[in-house]
Amino acid sequence: MEKKKWVSLLSSGVMAALITCNFSSVEASNKEIQINIDNQTVSTDVKPIIVNGTTLVPISAILNKFQNIGLMWDDKSKSIIVSKNNEKINLKIGSTVATSSNRTYKLNEPAQLIQSRVMVPIRFFAEFSGAEVNWNKLDSTVYIKSPEQYVSIAPENKNVKLYPMKVDKYGGYIGMIVEIEGKKQQFNDWSSIDYIRYKPVVQYVDLTNDGKKEVVVFYTEATGTGMHLGKVHIINPTNFKELKVESLDESIKKHIQSKVEKYDDRVEVKVTVDNGFESVKKIADDTNNKDYYNDKVGFGAVIYYKIENGKLIATAAGSISPAAFVGELKITYGFQGDQFVAEKLEYTEYK
């Protein structure tokens, strides 16, 4: 990739000839327009402007934040050349068309030169960079999220990646794409929340113990007070087929028995694991109405998945009411036949 280079455009003769901004068409604003890239405000010596409803930004200031995109100035043709991967895009000052060897970009407003800085429509930048761009009229800010912001890379193999098909306004993923050595597969029904706090994770490990690695995807489907719904998907990298993981409900039904007994002065929580382990937890409660307690321990509201010592692990909090959690169930999965099933369950009381 070509090294970024910005040749100074300061030349009194050239400067006067090249300034093409029609200041009569620039819309007035009480607030200066700001640029925010990946949650950080970017300082620019030339502020963005709005021309005929189109926001123009100084392209050099933005591309300084994008390490994989190069920018050069061609003084002879009075053009900028943007380099990304193997594509070189040429845009001439005053033009509404940018071209590369394989496509054409149409601009709502022509590229302009203002105070030695090339200004381009922000939508043009979004189109060629793949970044998500949003305009917030209330705070007069252009919000830019770089594509890399959404990409999760397996620590075991940098060529195994996970990223969204679409991102909603809250940072949630709507559908996801798994990429393995350049090959891609969409999974339309995968969705996660707020990537800033709960960014999906991808790993490349051998969970089937056959000497071949699988792609393992973890993400948070929903969260809230007393709730955290983690999800896991295990993908065969040769055909992108998903390997079944026994559901939490299936594992509970097979291996766990529980009961909540209500007395005048207390509640007793009994949990029995099919390996013989039994837990009895007594909770003092002398209230007359105990209808808000469940009849048995529920394990579906809070669940996390992870890989530990080469095994898939699920941890699920046990509750006897929406606000009362009494213990935690740890499930270790093993691969049997053609699916992952619970092979070991451990229950621990909360103190």
Secondary structure, 3 states (H helix, E strand, C coil): CCCCCCCCCCCHHHHHHHCCCCHHHECCCCCCCEEEECCEEECCCCCCEEECCEEEEEHHHHHCCCCCEEEEEECCCCEEEEEECCEEEEEECCCCEEECCCCEEECCCCCEEECCEEEEEHHHHHHHHCCEEEEECCCCEEEEECHHHHCEEECCEEEEEEEEEEECCCCCEEEEEEEECCEEEEEEEEEECCCCCCCCEEEEECCCCCCCCEEEEEEEEEEECCEEEEEEEEECCCCCCEEEECCHHHHHHHHEEEEEEECCCEEEEEEEECCCCEEEEEEECCCCCCCCCCCCCEEEEEEEEEEECCEEEEEEEEEEECCEEEEEEEEEEEEECCEEEEEEEEEEECC
